[in-house]
Amino acid sequence: MMSRDEQLVDDDGFDIDTAFDTATNQTKRPDLSGSIGGRIGGGPSTGSGPVGPQQAYTSSALPGGYHTNTLDEPILTTIGRDFGKVGRKTIQVLYPKGRDNALQEWDLWGPLFFCLSLAVIMSFLAPEQQESAVFTGVFALVCIGSCVVTLNCKLLGGHVSFFQSVCTLGYCISPMAIASLVTLLAHRIIVTLPVVAVAVGWSISASIGFLAGAQLANRRLLAVFPICLFYICIGWIIIIS
């Protein structure tokens, strides 16, 4: 004779073990490894397999509209390309005729190079016990002055990015670096004075021309004055050295 519990199971067709197994299967989480593997490359899975590192860094995924994969190129190729860009932008400053948007793609390598060059040359012109102080002072003046002029332009409502303005002001120091080199070689005020005067005017003219697209309207004079003061101070330091 069956017990009362066994009779209830047979009559209703309900098994406790079967119900427990069904509930356990329903609470299991689905396997997401396939979806995660397909998104490692940074995009949704398209059914063609996981995106590998080589596919993730193709030319279409590079920022800034570049069409060259530079991850695997030789270091000398990268350095040569960067030096080429610095040279073209420097030529745009020294020979501004027909200037395009060469400084729209800003970089800080050129400004750093000219800033260091100017500081090193000025330290050679200083007395031996003041070389480090002159180097530090010139480097700080160029860096802080560029930032102050840029912030002034931004506060006046100029439509120019911070780093683009710093890049422009840094490249426009190149005539001042050339003037300091002439001063180092000449050591005569009759040569230094006109060369520095021309370099100051050249730097001011180039920087104002490149920043003309800032759209300052009637506040243009308030933006030009700090630029002139910035380069005049650098020129005065070269003369008195």
C-alpha positions, -999 to +999 in steps of 0.1 A: +000+000+000+013+035-009+017+062+016-004+093+016+024+115+001+032+090-027-005+089-035-007+127-038+022+127-062+008+100-084-027+116-085-016+151-093+014+142-116+037+164-096+072+154-086+092+175-061+126+166-076+115+176-111+102+209-099+135+216-080+156+209-111+134+231-132+137+261-108+175+256-107+178+257-145+157+289-147+180+307-122+212+299-141+227+330-158+232+328-196+267+324-210+279+359-220+314+349-230+305+351-267+292+386-265+321+399-243+346+383-267+331+400-296+333+435-279+370+434-268+380+455-299+357+483-287+328+478-311+297+456-314+300+421-326+292+418-363+293+380-365+327+379-381+345+368-349+363+387-322+380+420-331+417+416-327+443+443-319+453+448-355+417+453-366+410+476-337+436+502-347+429+504-384+431+538-402+393+543-400+395+542-362+424+567-358+415+601-344+421+634-362+414+620-396+448+603-400+451+575-425+483+559-413+488+533-386+518+545-367+519+518-340+542+495-359+563+520-379+600+525-371+609+552-345+631+570-371+601+573-394+580+589-366+607+613-357+613+623-393+576+630-398+574+651-367+605+671-376+590+677-411+558+691-395+578+714-372+599+726-402+568+734-423+552+753-395+584+772-388+585+782-425+549+794-422+560+818-395+593+830-411+576+833-446+540+841-439+530+848-475+501+827-485+497+812-451+471+785-448+460+766-417+494+751-409+490+758-372+455+745-370+470+711-361+487+722-330+517+705-314+540+715-285+573+700-299+581+731-319+574+756-292+594+735-267+623+733-291+624+771-297+619+778-260+648+756-250+669+770-278+663+806-267+669+797-231+702+779-238+715+806-261+707+833-235+724+812-208+756+813-230+754+851-232+750+854-194+780+855-169+791+821-157+776+825-122+743+835-137+738+809-164+714+787-146+693+817-134+691+831-169+681+798-184+654+793-158+641+829-161+639+828-199+622+794-199+597+805-173+590+838-190+582+821-223+560+794-208+541+816-184+539+845-208+524+823-235+498+809-211+489+844-198+485+858-234+463+828-243+441+832-212+437+869-220+426+860-255+401+834-242+387+858-216+381+883-243+359+858-261+384+846-287+373+815-307+407+797-304+417+766-284+442+770-256+468+747-270+465+761-305+472+796-292+502+784-271+514+765-302+512+797-323+529+819-298+557+793-294+564+790-331+564+827-334+594+828-310+616+813-338+627+848-351+637+857-315+658+825-313+675+834-345+681+870-332+697+856-300+719+833-321+731+864-341+737+882-308+758+853-296+780+853-327+782+891-332+785+906-296+781+941-310+752+964-301+753+979-336+744+945-350+722+932-322+699+962-319+685+962-355+684+924-357+664+922-324+641+950-336+633+932-368+628+899-349+604+915-325+584+930-353+584+898-372+572+877-342+544+902-334+532+904-370+532+866-374+514+859-341+488+886-348+482+872-383+478+836-371+454+847-343+433+869-366+407+841-368+400+844-331+370+868-340+376+893-312+356+920-329+362+954-312+384+938-284+412+932-308+434+959-293+431+944-259+444+911-272+472+925-293+487+946-265+498+916-243+512+899-274+534+930-282+545+932-246+554+896-245+578+897-275+591+931-266+602+918-231+620+888-248+637+912-272+648+935-244+663+906-225+683+897-256+696+933-260+706+938-224+724+904-223 
